[in-house]
Amino acid sequence: MKTGYLIDMDGVIYRENQLIQGAAEFVQALFSSGTPFLFLTNNSAPTPEDLAVRLKHLGIAGLSARHFYTSALNTADFLTETHEGCTAFVIGEGGLLAALHERKIANDAIQPDYVVVGEGAGTMEKLTKAHECVERGARLLATNPDNWCPVSSERTRPGAGATAAFLEASTGRRAYYLGKPNGYMFFRARRKLAESACTGLDEAVMIGDTMETDIRGAVEAGMHSFLVLSGSTQFEDVGDYVYQPTRILQSVADLTDEIKTGKASNHSTGSVFNEKGFHSGKSGHRHQTDIFALHKPRPRPAMTK
Ligand SMILES: [Mg+2]
């Protein structure tokens, strides 16, 4: 039985600019045992090459672009598969621009088929242009639904979901959100993982620290999911969710031995995790897809002459 892993990064492999204890040994065990794996992130700003360099500096060597799948790549895959030859006006950074460029999706600031919103790079001028494109008929697409992303234990930054929410409010149109937990993200990631497994793949397991994206997406895609408590979720909060992970682990370090030996261990967390996860006290919706009140388009004001 060959198991492959889809692995979230922030809160699973590193936190802020520090590797999580045991993460390097975990990745080393994946390499040495020939276990297929793919890092999966909703951050659409970096390219896969950027992420490989970042992890190298953090102390994990041997990774290359093929080990990463971002929401920017997922967006490019989606547009290529569903609308050949489409054009887009893009609010986003290098990872998104490169992914669309590679798939020959042309930039169009006048009459694009889509406005594509990713992380960062949003200025009022760009938002105004994007707003006008949607008013002229462009469809609104976001690389991921994250309203904010952790920067450190005390700071967050606005995410692609927040930028898309701005345009939803101004245009009265609802965006479509790719990235986790969208099933298309998991479908394409699992396919890429299977392609990387030379001798086939029997099972794919998602490892992540966020219930709303990593665990929900895996459950909806019919996959096993392992929740790690090294990031944004605290043990006592897990019971609040309708969907549940297959296993709960303190961190990926709990999996290293079983990957090395190929035998399942009984590592799972049965007691309340005391270390405080970051941003646990932050109020508001973490992801744009959690806000159901925006389903109704904003009524347009009457035009008066
Ligand atoms: Mg995470």
Boltz pocket constraint, residues with backbone or C-beta under 6 A from the ligand:
constraints:
  - pocket:
      binder: B
      contacts: [[A, 8], [A, 9], [A, 10], [A, 11], [A, 12], [A, 208], [A, 209], [A, 210], [A, 231]]
      max_distance: 6.0
